[in-house]
């Protein structure tokens, strides 16, 4: 049985910017990861700033892999995306 986790946008961004603990944890094979759809929208909004900290090719490669690993879910709470 896989462990299920919800991943915050900040952790996705950390994974995109640095090959560190967060990235290694997110890509553990026994983790089933979920995030809200607007996490990727938020990353796109801040992409220009993020690309000042990492190369475009590295950013796009890791983002592609993250999108394959994470399952996107709709947030239906009244508290979503304030």
LINKA-V662945 format. One record per residue. PHI is phi as a letter, one per 20 degrees, with the letter a starting at -180 (999 if undefined). PSI is psi in degrees with one decimal (999 if undefined). OMEGA is omega as a letter, one per 20 degrees, with the letter a starting at -180 (999 if undefined). Layout:
# LINKA-V662945
phi->{PHI/PHI}
psi->{PSI/PSI}
omega->{OMEGA/OMEGA}
This chain:
# LINKA-V662945
phi->{999/e/e/d/c/e/d/f/g/f/f/f/f/g/f/f/e/b/e/c/f/f/f/f/f/f/e/f/f/e/e/d/d/c/b/e/g/f/f/f/f/f/f/f/f/d/g/g/f/f/f/f/d/b/f/f/f/f/g/f/f/f/f/g/f/f/f/f/f/e/e/e/c/e/e/d/f/f/e/f/k/f}
psi->{130.4/150.4/132.4/131.7/149.0/130.7/126.9/153.5/-38.9/-36.0/-34.9/-44.0/-42.1/-39.9/-36.9/-32.8/-24.6/139.1/77.5/-155.9/-41.9/-46.0/-43.8/-40.1/-45.7/-29.2/13.0/132.0/-23.5/1.4/132.8/112.5/142.7/149.8/163.6/149.4/-38.7/-8.0/-42.5/-32.7/-40.9/-39.6/-42.2/-38.4/-34.1/11.5/-43.4/-43.3/-40.6/-35.7/-9.8/-11.6/-10.4/154.3/150.3/-40.8/-42.6/-43.9/-50.6/-37.7/-47.3/-39.5/-41.1/-46.9/-38.0/-42.8/-30.2/-36.3/-41.8/140.9/128.2/132.6/153.1/140.1/119.8/5.2/150.8/-13.0/-2.9/144.8/75.6/999}
omega->{a/r/a/r/r/a/r/r/a/r/r/r/r/r/a/a/a/r/a/a/a/a/r/r/a/a/r/a/a/r/r/a/r/r/r/a/a/r/r/r/r/r/r/r/a/a/a/r/r/a/r/a/a/a/a/a/r/r/a/r/a/r/r/a/r/a/r/a/a/r/a/r/r/r/a/a/r/a/a/r/a/999}
